[in-house]
Amino acid sequence: MLVVVAAIAYALFYHDRSTDPSAPLSFHGEEYEKQSAAAKKRQLAEAILASRVPGKFFTPQEVGKELLSESMNTTFETPGDEMPKQGDGFRKKVLHTVGALGFGKWVPVANNLGYTGIFADGSETMLLRLSSGYDPIIDDKPDNYHIAAGITLKFLRDGRPSVNILAVHSLPGQTSYNFFAHDFSNHVADFPSTASPMQMKSRANFARGSPWPVMLGLSGVAGSDYIKSPRSPYRVIFHPTTALHKAYPDTYPGIPLYQQLSETVKPGLLYKVYAIPTGDDALNLKAAVHIANIVLTTELTTSTFGDSSLFFRHIRFDDDLKHHPEFEAPAQKVLEAQQAATSQFVYPDLPFE
């Protein structure tokens, strides 16, 4: 009965929001942000669980139209945990629209790299979401699938806006239906010289928000808003456990990806997080240092709120360069090499046991 009441209340409130853009944002603003991380977690959990009906993917045409009309600066500059206003309504989640999410914790692993913020202290109030950038099933044909697998992490903080990490495997995506087939990173390889006009148009759109459109930053997670000299890695790698890597088939299992994840991924260790400390070691997996574990503490679930309203603010790589100027030259070198290539480069995976 309580679940039904909560679902009705949720539907009424968010329906009003969709038709009345002046309605207040529940997960945004000074009153919300000054609360404890635990209080924010409780409120987000209520919204997430109020309706578990998943969203629907946008068509490629809808995605293209929306991306070209929206400002990428909003993605980088808007605090809060709910999609920001845009025009007469609210920004649409046109990429990674449908996913499975739950709560977990970031557990640091002892190292001598000197990183700060959550990298050092960890987080017990972390929300994580697993999703594909677009509909894995192409043209409604189950034997034709392609996944742009990725993970987003939201770290809720006492009295401060959340900070987030977004990581994917590659821009082209993968032909395996196994979500855990590959590592994820906050840096992905740039498009090659043979990229299509549509790919380059997409890149140019993201470049309006940052001159490093295929690299996302980590400085906020290192505490750049309150630590004088924050320290963070050049990039991080999310390496799934070998058990998860081997547990899923490469072929379509007969159910949507979000359903497969929500029904089969159980609480426990999901990923080991490795740091690539310097830009000079951008492609050197031997330089990777195990710095944390991502532990899921709840079941994964589908969610109307998660698919339509939950917002993950991006961090510019430009912000990392303010604190790590030594990253810039090797990062530029990496991008130039990837752009000059005649085929799409993909960062290699760490070895599985």
Long-range contacts (C-beta under 8 A, 24 or more apart in sequence): 3-49, 6-46, 6-49, 6-50, 7-50, 7-51, 9-50, 10-47, 10-50, 10-51, 10-304, 10-305, 11-50, 11-51, 14-304, 14-305, 14-308, 14-309, 17-90, 18-89, 18-90, 21-85, 21-88, 21-89, 21-90, 25-80, 25-82, 26-82, 27-80, 27-81, 27-82, 27-309, 27-311, 28-79, 28-80, 28-81, 28-82, 28-84, 29-80, 32-80, 32-81, 33-79, 33-80, 33-159, 33-160, 33-161, 34-159, 35-159, 36-158, 36-159, 37-123, 37-125, 37-156, 37-157, 37-158, 38-125, 40-81, 40-125, 40-156, 40-162, 41-103, 41-125, 41-127, 41-156, 44-81, 44-127, 44-156, 44-310, 45-103, 47-303, 47-305, 47-309, 48-101, 48-301, 48-303, 48-305, 48-306, 48-310, 49-301, 49-303, 50-304, 50-305, 51-303, 51-304, 51-305, 52-301, 52-302, 52-303, 52-304, 53-302, 53-304, 54-98, 54-256, 54-258, 54-259, 54-302, 54-303, 54-304, 54-307, 55-93, 55-97, 55-98, 55-304, 55-307, 55-308, 56-97, 56-98, 57-97, 57-98, 57-134, 57-135, 58-92, 58-94, 58-97, 58-134, 60-134, 62-94, 63-94, 63-95, 63-134, 64-198, 64-202, 66-92, 66-94, 67-94, 67-95, 67-202, 67-205, 68-201, 68-205, 71-208, 71-209, 72-205, 72-206, 72-208, 72-209, 72-210, 73-208, 73-209, 75-209, 75-313, 75-314, 76-209, 76-210, 76-313, 76-314, 76-315, 76-316, 77-313, 78-311, 78-313, 79-161, 79-313, 80-161, 80-311, 80-313, 81-154, 81-156, 81-162, 81-310, 81-311, 82-309, 82-310, 82-311, 83-308, 83-309, 83-310, 83-311, 84-311, 90-309, 91-311, 93-307, 93-308, 93-309, 93-310, 95-133, 95-134, 96-129, 96-131, 96-132, 96-133, 96-150, 96-152, 97-131, 97-134, 97-307, 98-131, 98-132, 98-135, 98-256, 98-257, 98-258, 98-302, 98-307, 99-129, 99-130, 99-131, 99-132, 99-258, 99-261, 99-302, 99-306, 99-307, 100-129, 100-130, 100-131, 100-258, 100-261, 100-262, 100-265, 100-300, 100-301, 100-302, 101-127, 101-128, 101-129, 101-130, 101-300, 101-301, 101-303, 101-306, 101-310, 102-127, 102-128, 102-267, 102-296, 102-297, 102-298, 102-299, 102-300, 102-301, 103-127, 103-128, 103-296, 103-297, 103-298, 104-128, 104-270, 104-294, 104-295, 104-296, 104-297, 104-298, 105-294, 105-295, 105-297, 106-153, 106-155, 106-273, 106-292, 106-293, 106-294, 107-292, 107-293, 107-294, 107-295, 108-291, 108-292, 109-290, 109-291, 109-292, 109-293, 111-275, 111-289, 111-290, 111-291, 113-231, 113-233, 113-275, 113-277, 113-289, 113-291, 114-231, 115-222, 115-231, 115-232, 115-233, 115-275, 115-291, 116-222, 116-223, 116-227, 116-229, 116-230, 116-231, 116-232, 117-163, 117-221, 117-222, 117-223, 117-224, 117-227, 117-230, 117-232, 118-155, 118-163, 118-221, 118-222, 118-223, 119-218, 119-221, 119-222, 119-231, 119-232, 119-233, 119-291, 119-292, 122-292, 123-155, 123-156, 125-155, 125-156, 125-157, 126-153, 126-154, 126-155, 126-156, 126-294, 127-153, 127-154, 127-156, 128-152, 128-153, 128-154, 128-270, 128-294, 128-296, 129-154, 129-306, 129-310, 129-312, 130-179, 130-261, 130-265, 130-300, 131-258, 132-173, 132-257, 133-168, 133-173, 136-177, 136-256, 136-257, 137-252, 137-256, 142-252, 142-254, 143-252, 145-175, 145-177, 145-252, 146-173, 146-174, 146-175, 147-173, 147-174, 147-175, 147-176, 147-177, 147-179, 147-257, 148-173, 148-174, 149-173, 149-174, 149-179, 149-181, 149-182, 149-184, 150-184, 151-184, 151-238, 151-271, 152-312, 153-294, 154-312, 155-221, 160-225, 160-226, 161-313, 162-313, 163-220, 163-221, 163-313, 163-315, 164-220, 164-221, 164-312, 164-313, 164-314, 164-315, 165-216, 165-218, 165-221, 165-236, 165-315, 166-216, 166-312, 166-314, 167-216, 167-236, 167-238, 169-346, 170-344, 170-346, 170-347, 171-199, 171-214, 171-344, 172-344, 172-346, 175-250, 176-250, 177-248, 177-249, 177-250, 177-251, 177-252, 177-253, 177-257, 178-245, 178-248, 178-249, 178-250, 179-248, 179-257, 179-260, 179-261, 180-240, 180-241, 180-244, 180-245, 180-247, 180-248, 181-245, 181-248, 181-250, 182-349, 183-237, 183-238, 183-239, 183-240, 183-347, 183-349, 183-350, 184-237, 184-238, 184-271, 185-235, 185-236, 185-237, 185-238, 185-347, 186-215, 186-216, 186-217, 186-218, 186-235, 186-236, 187-214, 187-215, 187-216, 187-235, 187-282, 187-317, 187-347, 188-214, 188-215, 188-347, 189-214, 189-338, 189-344, 189-345, 189-346, 189-347, 190-214, 190-335, 190-338, 190-339, 190-345, 191-338, 191-339, 191-344, 192-338, 192-339, 192-340, 192-341, 192-342, 192-343, 192-344, 192-345, 193-339, 193-340, 193-341, 193-342, 194-342, 194-343, 195-344, 209-314, 209-316, 210-316, 210-317, 210-318, 211-318, 212-316, 212-317, 212-318, 212-331, 212-335, 214-335, 215-317, 215-331, 216-314, 216-315, 216-316, 216-317, 217-314, 217-315, 217-316, 217-317, 217-318, 217-319, 217-320, 218-315, 218-320, 219-315, 219-319, 219-320, 219-322, 219-323, 220-315, 220-319, 221-315, 222-323, 224-319, 224-322, 224-323, 229-323, 230-323, 231-323, 231-324, 232-320, 232-323, 232-324, 233-275, 233-276, 233-277, 233-291, 234-275, 234-276, 234-277, 234-278, 234-279, 234-281, 234-282, 234-324, 234-327, 234-330, 234-331, 235-275, 235-276, 235-282, 236-273, 236-274, 236-275, 236-276, 236-291, 237-273, 237-274, 237-275, 237-276, 237-288, 237-350, 238-271, 238-272, 238-273, 238-294, 239-271, 239-272, 239-273, 239-274, 239-349, 239-350, 240-270, 240-271, 241-269, 241-270, 241-271, 241-272, 242-352, 242-353, 244-270, 245-352, 246-352, 258-302, 259-302, 261-300, 262-299, 262-300, 262-301, 262-302, 265-296, 265-300, 266-296, 266-299, 267-295, 267-296, 267-297, 267-298, 267-299, 268-295, 268-296, 269-293, 269-294, 269-295, 269-296, 270-294, 270-295, 270-296, 274-350, 278-326, 278-327, 278-330, 279-326, 279-327, 279-328, 279-329, 279-330, 279-331, 279-334, 280-330, 282-330, 282-331, 282-334, 283-334, 283-347, 283-348, 285-348, 285-350, 288-350
